Amino acid sequence: MSSSKDPQSAIPAASKGSWSSFLKSIASFNGDLSSLTAPPFILSGTSLTEYSAYWAEHPSLFVAAAKEADPEKRALAVLKWFLSTLRQQYCSRSEKLGSEKKPLNPFLGELFLGKWENDPDAGETTLISEQVSHHPPATAYAITNEKHGIELQGYNAQKASFSNTIQVKQIGHALLTITPPSADKNDPAQKERYLITLPYLHVESLIYGTPFMELERSTMIASSTGYIAKINYSGKGWLSGKKNTFNAVLYHEKDGEKKPLYTAEGQWSDTFVIKDARTNKEIDRYVAKDMKTSPLTVAPVEEQDLWESRRAWRDVASAIERGDMDATSVAKSKIENAQRELRKVEKAEGREWERRFFKRVDETGDEEFQRLARMVGLTSLESDKTGGVWRFDKERAADAKPPYHQTGGEGLGVPE
């Protein structure tokens, strides 16, 4: 990149002052990334609750492991599926919009519901995403395919700090439950579980006003059958390397990392290859940029519950799209003020907001989970930073229909 180029050439002229102020403000920032006040041109009308959908935008890959009879091949299919989600989760927005945008900070109880329908390989896959904590902010999700007996659930929060750029620690984890082909879907003891940790992030290209995410450190995936995958991330350095680079190994715990069964390497945003480590032969090549995503079906906005993301944030998103920041502020404040009043009422009455689809759990009594946590080196769940450890409540979700919350429009500043 030429040194003569204006570092802020991608920033609209009217926004250069606010962007410079934004860069100065984050130099001493340490907290919730979503609480940053960003210049208008970097704002998104999409809520963070929608980001849960990135896990399953390739439904056929999501269910692939459930079709494998061999546990080793199932573990490999899980690794491939996980790697396939990274492009969608961490660079699809910057590619589509020109840069990473600051999403809407979800309110407590916010819901995002949808499904992937009629996939020739997968059938129907459903998504339930809920903001289960606001201070600290945390989003929980459950993605289920009944036909193949596979479910992903998890929760996450983000802790941001500044050191040359924005560093983001993702707190939380995901749990994938698979029913092997010969297993009884109604017998939990016959199912496999995979514990997935979340990568650390940092933001590149801040000074140019075209921020994008880069992954760092590593992700671990451990299965109840003893297989472990470790993915190491690296990016483009000053002198060498390519962005979005990774290398991964899949091994069995009895053999250790130095005796891998499979390896994978390349760019998670572009192309990567998977090899059988015992023969060093390439067995799969995945071109992420050529893979089409399956559209998520969401109810029309006017038919959604008041607490569903796109209906609740409709006025805010519309104002952002128009570039009307005054209207954006008014619409956001209406929701935020109503939420503050709701918290005051709850405090006065000595009660807590009731989650609709998820519940807090104590995982200390789950021996299998504790074993998986040890396998991935997860020594602390840091539940104080996520409002608890959250799990999907299947009984409460069964046959759920709107209205989803007992509280109506008054909790969102919407007249009844």
C-alpha positions as CSV (number, residue, x, y, z in Angstrom):
1,M,0.0,0.0,0.0
2,S,1.5,3.3,-1.0
3,S,2.6,5.6,1.8
4,S,1.2,8.6,-0.1
5,K,-2.4,7.3,0.2
6,D,-4.6,9.2,2.5
7,P,-5.1,6.8,5.5
8,Q,-8.7,7.8,5.7
9,S,-9.5,7.9,1.9
10,A,-12.3,5.3,2.4
11,I,-14.1,7.5,5.0
12,P,-16.8,9.8,3.8
13,A,-15.6,13.4,4.0
14,A,-18.4,14.4,6.4
15,S,-17.4,11.6,8.7
16,K,-13.7,12.1,9.0
17,G,-13.9,14.2,12.1
18,S,-16.1,11.8,13.9
19,W,-14.0,8.8,12.8
20,S,-10.9,10.5,14.2
21,S,-12.7,11.1,17.5
22,F,-13.8,7.5,17.5
23,L,-10.2,6.3,17.1
24,K,-9.1,8.5,20.0
25,S,-11.9,7.3,22.2
26,I,-11.1,3.6,21.8
27,A,-7.5,4.1,22.6
28,S,-8.5,4.0,26.3
29,F,-11.5,1.7,25.8
30,N,-11.9,-1.5,27.8
31,G,-15.4,-3.1,28.0
32,D,-18.3,-4.3,25.9
33,L,-17.6,-3.8,22.2
34,S,-21.2,-3.1,21.4
35,S,-21.3,-0.1,23.8
36,L,-18.9,1.9,21.6
37,T,-20.5,5.0,20.1
38,A,-19.4,4.8,16.4
39,P,-19.7,7.3,13.6
40,P,-22.9,6.9,11.5
41,F,-21.3,5.5,8.4
42,I,-20.0,2.5,10.3
43,L,-23.4,1.6,11.9
44,S,-25.4,-1.5,11.0
45,G,-29.1,-1.9,11.2
46,T,-28.6,-5.6,12.1
47,S,-28.8,-6.9,15.7
48,L,-26.1,-9.2,17.1
49,T,-28.9,-11.7,17.8
50,E,-28.9,-12.4,14.0
51,Y,-25.2,-13.4,14.0
52,S,-26.1,-16.8,15.5
53,A,-27.4,-17.8,12.0
54,Y,-23.8,-17.9,10.6
55,W,-23.3,-21.2,12.3
56,A,-25.6,-23.1,9.9
57,E,-25.8,-21.2,6.6
58,H,-24.5,-24.4,4.9
59,P,-27.1,-26.9,6.3
60,S,-25.7,-29.9,4.4
61,L,-22.4,-29.5,6.1
62,F,-24.0,-28.9,9.4
63,V,-25.7,-32.3,9.3
64,A,-22.9,-34.2,7.5
65,A,-21.4,-35.6,10.6
66,A,-24.6,-37.3,11.6
67,K,-24.4,-39.4,8.4
68,E,-21.0,-40.9,9.2
69,A,-20.9,-44.3,10.8
70,D,-17.3,-44.1,11.8
71,P,-16.5,-41.8,14.9
72,E,-13.2,-40.7,13.4
73,K,-15.0,-39.6,10.2
74,R,-17.6,-37.9,12.2
75,A,-15.0,-35.9,14.1
76,L,-13.5,-34.9,10.7
77,A,-16.9,-33.8,9.4
78,V,-17.4,-31.6,12.5
79,L,-14.0,-30.0,11.9
80,K,-14.8,-29.3,8.2
81,W,-18.2,-27.9,9.1
82,F,-16.7,-25.6,11.8
83,L,-14.1,-24.3,9.4
84,S,-16.8,-23.7,6.8
85,T,-18.6,-21.4,9.2
86,L,-15.7,-19.0,9.7
87,R,-16.1,-17.1,6.5
88,Q,-19.7,-16.4,7.2
89,Q,-19.1,-15.5,10.8
90,Y,-16.1,-13.2,10.4
91,C,-15.8,-11.8,7.0
92,S,-19.1,-12.0,5.1
93,R,-20.2,-8.6,6.3
94,S,-17.1,-6.7,5.4
95,E,-17.2,-8.3,1.9
96,K,-20.8,-7.4,1.4
97,L,-20.8,-4.0,3.0
98,G,-17.3,-2.8,2.3
99,S,-16.3,-3.0,6.0
100,E,-17.3,-4.5,9.3
101,K,-20.2,-2.5,10.7
102,K,-21.1,-2.0,14.3
103,P,-24.2,-4.1,15.0
104,L,-27.2,-3.1,17.2
105,N,-26.7,-4.0,20.8
106,P,-29.5,-6.4,21.7
107,F,-31.9,-5.8,24.5
108,L,-32.7,-8.4,27.2
109,G,-35.3,-10.8,25.9
110,E,-34.7,-10.0,22.2
111,L,-35.4,-12.9,19.9
112,F,-34.4,-13.9,16.4
113,L,-36.2,-16.9,15.0
114,G,-35.9,-18.6,11.6
115,K,-35.4,-21.8,9.7
116,W,-33.6,-23.2,6.7
117,E,-36.1,-25.1,4.6
118,N,-36.1,-27.7,2.0
119,D,-32.4,-28.4,1.8
120,P,-32.0,-31.5,-0.4
121,D,-29.4,-33.0,2.1
122,A,-30.5,-31.6,5.4
123,G,-34.3,-31.0,5.3
124,E,-35.4,-28.4,7.8
125,T,-33.1,-26.8,10.3
126,T,-34.4,-24.3,12.9
127,L,-32.7,-21.4,14.7
128,I,-33.7,-19.8,18.0
129,S,-31.5,-16.9,19.2
130,E,-32.2,-15.0,22.4
131,Q,-30.5,-12.2,24.3
132,V,-30.3,-13.8,27.7
133,S,-28.2,-11.1,29.5
134,H,-27.8,-7.4,29.0
135,H,-25.3,-6.5,31.8
136,P,-23.1,-8.2,30.8
137,P,-24.5,-8.7,27.3
138,A,-24.7,-12.3,26.1
139,T,-26.6,-14.1,23.3
140,A,-27.6,-17.7,23.4
141,Y,-28.7,-19.8,20.5
142,A,-30.0,-23.3,19.5
143,I,-29.8,-24.7,16.0
144,T,-31.6,-28.0,15.5
145,N,-32.2,-30.5,12.8
146,E,-34.7,-33.1,14.0
147,K,-34.4,-35.3,10.9
148,H,-30.7,-36.0,11.4
149,G,-30.7,-35.8,15.2
150,I,-28.2,-32.9,15.4
151,E,-28.2,-29.8,17.6
152,L,-25.9,-26.9,18.2
153,Q,-26.4,-24.7,21.2
154,G,-24.2,-22.2,22.8
155,Y,-23.8,-18.6,24.1
156,N,-21.2,-15.9,23.8
157,A,-20.2,-12.5,25.0
158,Q,-17.4,-10.2,23.9
159,K,-14.8,-8.4,26.0
160,A,-12.9,-5.7,24.1
161,S,-9.7,-3.9,24.9
162,F,-7.4,-1.6,22.9
163,S,-3.7,-2.4,22.2
164,N,-2.7,-1.0,18.8
165,T,-6.1,-2.1,17.6
166,I,-9.3,-3.4,19.1
167,Q,-8.7,-6.8,20.7
168,V,-11.8,-9.0,21.3
169,K,-12.0,-11.9,23.7
170,Q,-15.0,-14.1,23.0
171,I,-16.4,-15.6,26.1
172,G,-18.7,-18.6,26.0
173,H,-18.7,-21.9,24.1
174,A,-20.8,-24.1,21.8
175,L,-22.0,-27.6,22.3
176,L,-22.7,-29.8,19.3
177,T,-24.8,-33.0,19.9
178,I,-24.9,-35.6,17.2
179,T,-26.9,-38.8,16.9
180,P,-24.8,-41.4,15.0
181,P,-26.6,-43.3,12.2
182,S,-27.1,-46.5,14.2
183,A,-28.0,-44.7,17.5
184,D,-31.5,-44.2,19.0
185,K,-32.4,-40.5,18.8
186,N,-34.4,-40.8,22.0
187,D,-31.5,-42.2,24.0
188,P,-29.1,-39.4,25.2
189,A,-26.5,-42.0,26.2
190,Q,-26.0,-43.0,22.5
191,K,-25.4,-39.4,21.4
192,E,-22.0,-37.7,20.9
193,R,-21.1,-34.3,22.2
194,Y,-18.5,-31.9,21.0
195,L,-17.4,-28.9,23.0
196,I,-16.2,-26.0,20.8
197,T,-14.3,-23.0,22.1
198,L,-14.4,-19.6,20.4
199,P,-11.5,-17.8,18.7
200,Y,-10.0,-14.4,19.8
201,L,-10.4,-11.6,17.4
202,H,-8.8,-8.3,16.5
203,V,-9.9,-5.6,14.1
204,E,-7.7,-4.7,11.2
205,S,-7.7,-1.6,9.0
206,L,-9.2,0.7,11.6
207,I,-7.2,3.8,10.5
208,Y,-8.5,3.4,6.9
209,G,-12.1,3.3,8.1
210,T,-12.6,-0.1,6.5
211,P,-12.4,-2.4,9.6
212,F,-12.5,-6.2,9.2
213,M,-12.0,-9.1,11.6
214,E,-9.0,-11.3,11.9
215,L,-8.8,-14.4,14.0
216,E,-5.9,-15.2,16.4
217,R,-4.7,-17.8,18.9
218,S,-6.6,-21.1,18.6
219,T,-9.9,-22.9,18.7
220,M,-10.4,-26.4,20.2
221,I,-13.0,-29.0,19.5
222,A,-13.3,-32.0,21.8
223,S,-15.6,-35.0,21.3
224,S,-17.0,-37.4,23.8
225,T,-15.4,-40.2,21.6
226,G,-12.0,-38.8,22.4
227,Y,-11.1,-37.0,19.2
228,I,-9.7,-33.5,19.5
229,A,-9.2,-30.8,16.8
230,K,-7.0,-27.8,17.3
231,I,-7.1,-24.9,14.9
232,N,-4.3,-22.2,15.0
233,Y,-5.0,-18.9,13.4
234,S,-2.6,-16.4,11.9
235,G,-3.0,-13.3,9.7
236,K,-1.0,-11.2,7.3
237,G,2.1,-9.7,8.9
238,W,4.0,-6.6,7.9
239,L,6.4,-8.6,5.7
240,S,4.7,-11.9,4.8
241,G,1.7,-14.1,5.2
242,K,-1.9,-14.0,4.1
243,K,-4.9,-12.9,6.0
244,N,-7.3,-15.4,7.4
245,T,-4.7,-18.2,7.5
246,F,-5.0,-21.3,9.7
247,N,-3.6,-24.7,10.3
248,A,-5.4,-27.5,12.1
249,V,-4.8,-31.0,13.4
250,L,-7.3,-33.7,14.3
251,Y,-6.0,-36.4,16.7
252,H,-7.2,-38.8,19.4
253,E,-6.5,-38.0,23.0
254,K,-4.8,-41.3,23.5
255,D,-2.2,-40.5,20.8
256,G,-1.7,-36.8,21.4
257,E,-1.3,-33.8,19.1
258,K,2.0,-35.0,17.7
259,K,0.3,-38.0,16.1
260,P,-2.4,-36.4,14.0
261,L,-4.9,-38.3,12.0
262,Y,-5.8,-35.4,9.7
263,T,-4.5,-31.9,9.0
264,A,-6.1,-28.9,7.4
265,E,-4.5,-25.7,6.3
266,G,-5.1,-22.7,4.1
267,Q,-7.3,-19.6,4.3
268,W,-10.6,-20.0,6.1
269,S,-12.1,-17.2,3.9
270,D,-10.9,-18.7,0.6
271,T,-9.4,-22.2,0.1
272,F,-8.2,-24.8,2.4
273,V,-7.1,-28.5,2.0
274,I,-7.6,-31.4,4.3
275,K,-5.0,-34.3,4.3
276,D,-4.8,-37.7,5.8
277,A,-1.7,-37.2,8.1
278,R,-0.8,-40.9,7.9
279,T,-0.4,-40.8,4.1
280,N,0.0,-37.1,3.5
281,K,-2.6,-37.4,0.7
282,E,-5.1,-34.6,0.1
283,I,-8.6,-36.0,0.7
284,D,-10.6,-32.8,0.5
285,R,-10.4,-29.3,-0.9
286,Y,-12.8,-26.6,0.3
287,V,-13.3,-23.4,-1.6
288,A,-15.2,-21.2,0.9
289,K,-15.7,-18.2,-1.5
290,D,-17.5,-20.5,-4.0
291,M,-19.9,-22.0,-1.5
292,K,-23.4,-20.5,-1.7
293,T,-25.2,-20.0,1.5
294,S,-28.8,-21.2,2.1
295,P,-31.2,-18.4,2.8
296,L,-32.8,-18.3,6.3
297,T,-36.5,-18.0,6.2
298,V,-37.8,-15.5,8.7
299,A,-41.5,-14.5,9.2
300,P,-42.5,-11.2,7.5
301,V,-41.8,-8.3,9.9
302,E,-45.5,-7.5,10.3
303,E,-46.2,-11.1,11.5
304,Q,-43.3,-11.2,13.9
305,D,-43.6,-11.0,17.7
306,L,-43.0,-7.5,19.1
307,W,-39.8,-8.9,20.7
308,E,-38.3,-10.3,17.5
309,S,-35.2,-8.5,16.3
310,R,-36.3,-7.2,12.9
311,R,-39.7,-6.0,14.1
312,A,-38.4,-4.4,17.3
313,W,-35.5,-2.6,15.5
314,R,-37.4,-1.8,12.3
315,D,-37.6,2.0,12.9
316,V,-33.9,2.1,13.9
317,A,-32.7,0.1,10.9
318,S,-34.8,2.2,8.5
319,A,-33.3,5.4,9.9
320,I,-29.8,4.1,9.7
321,E,-30.4,3.1,6.1
322,R,-31.7,6.6,5.3
323,G,-28.7,8.1,7.1
324,D,-31.0,10.0,9.5
325,M,-29.1,9.9,12.7
326,D,-31.6,12.0,14.6
327,A,-34.4,9.5,13.8
328,T,-32.0,6.7,14.7
329,S,-31.3,8.2,18.1
330,V,-35.0,8.8,18.8
331,A,-36.0,5.2,17.8
332,K,-33.1,3.7,19.8
333,S,-33.8,5.8,22.9
334,K,-37.5,4.7,22.8
335,I,-36.4,1.0,23.3
336,E,-33.6,1.7,25.7
337,N,-35.7,3.9,28.0
338,A,-38.5,1.3,28.0
339,Q,-36.0,-1.3,28.9
340,R,-34.6,0.8,31.8
341,E,-38.1,1.3,33.2
342,L,-38.7,-2.5,33.0
343,R,-35.6,-3.2,35.0
344,K,-36.7,-0.7,37.6
345,V,-40.1,-2.4,38.0
346,E,-38.4,-5.8,38.2
347,K,-36.0,-4.6,40.9
348,A,-38.8,-3.0,42.9
349,E,-40.9,-6.2,42.7
350,G,-37.8,-8.4,43.6
351,R,-38.0,-10.5,40.4
352,E,-35.8,-11.2,37.4
353,W,-36.6,-11.1,33.7
354,E,-37.8,-14.6,32.7
355,R,-35.9,-16.0,29.7
356,R,-38.1,-17.6,27.1
357,F,-36.0,-20.4,25.5
358,F,-32.9,-20.7,27.7
359,K,-32.1,-21.3,31.3
360,R,-29.1,-21.0,33.6
361,V,-27.4,-24.2,34.6
362,D,-24.7,-25.5,36.9
363,E,-22.3,-27.6,34.8
364,T,-20.3,-28.8,37.8
365,G,-22.4,-31.9,38.0
366,D,-22.1,-32.8,34.3
367,E,-19.2,-35.2,34.3
368,E,-19.0,-35.5,30.5
369,F,-19.0,-31.8,30.0
370,Q,-16.3,-31.4,32.6
371,R,-14.2,-34.0,30.8
372,L,-14.6,-32.2,27.5
373,A,-13.7,-28.9,29.2
374,R,-10.5,-30.5,30.5
375,M,-9.7,-31.8,27.0
376,V,-9.9,-28.3,25.5
377,G,-8.2,-26.5,28.5
378,L,-11.3,-24.6,29.5
379,T,-10.4,-24.1,33.1
380,S,-13.1,-21.4,33.8
381,L,-16.4,-20.7,32.1
382,E,-16.2,-17.0,33.3
383,S,-19.9,-17.1,33.9
384,D,-19.8,-13.8,35.7
385,K,-19.0,-12.2,32.2
386,T,-22.0,-13.9,30.5
387,G,-24.7,-13.6,33.2
388,G,-24.4,-17.4,33.8
389,V,-23.9,-20.6,31.9
390,W,-26.8,-20.9,29.4
391,R,-28.5,-24.0,28.0
392,F,-31.5,-24.5,25.6
393,D,-34.7,-25.4,27.4
394,K,-36.4,-27.9,25.0
395,E,-39.5,-28.2,27.2
396,R,-40.2,-24.5,27.1
397,A,-39.5,-24.3,23.4
398,A,-41.9,-27.1,22.5
399,D,-44.8,-25.7,20.5
400,A,-43.9,-22.1,21.4
401,K,-46.0,-19.5,19.8
402,P,-46.2,-15.7,20.1
403,P,-46.5,-13.7,22.2
404,Y,-43.3,-15.2,23.5
405,H,-43.0,-12.9,26.6
406,Q,-45.6,-12.0,29.2
407,T,-44.4,-8.4,28.9
408,G,-45.8,-6.7,25.8
409,G,-45.1,-3.5,23.9
410,E,-44.5,-1.5,27.1
411,G,-41.1,-3.2,27.4
412,L,-40.1,-1.7,24.1
413,G,-41.8,1.7,24.2
414,V,-44.5,0.5,21.9
415,P,-48.1,1.6,22.7
416,E,-50.5,-1.3,23.3
